[in-house]
Amino acid sequence: MGAVLALAACSAGSGAPATGGDSTADSGGPAETVFKLAFNQQPNHPQFIALDAMGDRLKERTDGKYDIEVFPNETLGAQKETIELVKAGTIEMSMVASPLLENYNPDFVVFNLPFTFDSQDHQRETTNDPEIVEELYSSLDDEGLHVLGAFHGGVRSMYNSKGPINTPEDMAGMKIRVIESDTNIEMMRLMGGSGAPMGMGEVYTAIQSGVIDGAENNELTYANVKHSEVAPYFSYTKHLMLPDYLLVNPKVLDALPEDVREIFLEEVQTAVEEEGEIWKTEVDVATQAAKDAGAKFNEVDADAFAEAIAPLTESKLDNEFIKDIHAQVRAAAK
């Protein structure tokens, strides 16, 4: 597969690599240039593990000149805020949920629609195939944002504090946290609930205090951030398989020597593959951890949810560019 986009040139943006820093590798002291990468979840998350290892390999392959420091747990801000930090050049990179980029280019909705991908492998291969995504992922270069690669973000389902969900009717009156995008708010309305956009760091307290009734996410996030403690009912709607995007300010790549840029892009590709393999082994572990904490998992009427959500896909594929991308993705599943 043509995993991660090769950038021939990135001419716009407003950032530059940070120098100095305290990131170290086993083989030596601090790197000369340390890139800051914002991340919103814990250090045991597959994405953090893969990105941290990517930094180690980058440092080794550049003889200690370049490294990446990954900041977990929204240390540098919620995802929506870190996109702006990347644009401004305050930090070099951020991992963000794909729906957030719809706020910058509505065409990014194409990978955020329900039931687009048949499997994790199908998602990884198509969302990192330059023939499918190169134009889309370069579309924000002039604004200081470029998508380096798409990582697996899990298969999203519903969880709440009230009780098991079996059909859309069971969600009536429920206020559910969603990622901050109009598409996700509309999706939640069609599924029978009410969407409440907010950052990940606010969700636990919001459920605990009754401000919201639940959220939608994958098993790994559900267990790792301990949402099972306040929302013990996890219902397998499996409505979304969103990619997470590794964003970079294009000027960061412009500033790299050609040989280092090539190494950097190769290591992004390796991290995409590595993260996917870690996901496959960790989901079962996370599910069991949530069960041990008292969570109850149930299957749902999948056809009822698919029928309820179907109008969203039809309404969002509103131009030929994204219709073509969606068609290529679906063709690759056959």
Buried (B, 14 or more C-beta within 10 A) or exposed (E): BBBBBEBEEBEBBBBBBBEEBEBBBEEEEBBBBBBBBBBBBBEBBBBBBBBBBBBBBBBBBBEBEBBBBBBBBBEBBBBBEBBBBBBEBBBBBBBBBBBBBBEBEBBBBBBBBBBBBBEBEBBBBBBBBBEBBBEBBBBBBEBBBBBBBBBBBBBBBBBBBBBBBBBBEBBEEBBBBBBBBBBBBBBBBBBBBBBBBBBBBBBBEBBBEEBBBBBBBBBBBBBBBBBBBBBBBBBBBBBBBBBBBBBBBBBBBBBBEEEBBEBBBBBBBBBBBBBBEBBEEBBEEBBEBBBEBEBBBEEBBEEBBBEBBEEBBEEBBEEEBBEEBBEBBBEBEE
